[in-house]
Amino acid sequence: MGDVSYVLYWSKYWVPRVGPLLSLALSNLSQHDLDLKVVDVVLENGSWDLSYLLTMLTLHVSTKFLRMTPPNINFGLDRIS
């Protein structure tokens, strides 16, 4: 899929077969929310920030990307070897 660490979480297409999450938000998004990158919703332990994600999206939508491995900035950008 390529590196999505610094892709805008809400406005860009980064979840396969879902599209931008902006139209799927359960509540109004603040400017802070709109500025979030995918990496911003990953905790220090490398897992998704479920407390944020599940309050902002339905469980149905959340499960689509919760199956995806969160990006890990410690491994650098994705690249073809």
C-alpha positions, 0 to 999 in steps of 0.5 A, a space after each residue: 500500500 505504501 507509506 501512509 504515516 504522514 497522510 491526512 487521516 480524515 481527508 485522504 484515501 488510505 483505507 482500501 475500499 473505504 475512501 476518505 473517512 471524513 464523510 464517515 465521521 460520527 461527529 463534527 471534526 475540529 481543525 485539530 482532527 482535520 490536521 491529524 496524520 495517520 501516524 497521529 492515531 497510533 500509540 507509542 506501543 504501535 497499536 491504533 488509538 482505539 479510544 479515539 478511533 471508536 468514538 469518531 467512527 462506527 464499529 463497522 467502519 473501524 473494523 475495516 482498518 483495524 485489520 491493517 497494521 498501523 504504520 511504524 515510523 521507526 522502520 522508515 518509509 515503505 519501499 520496494 527492495 
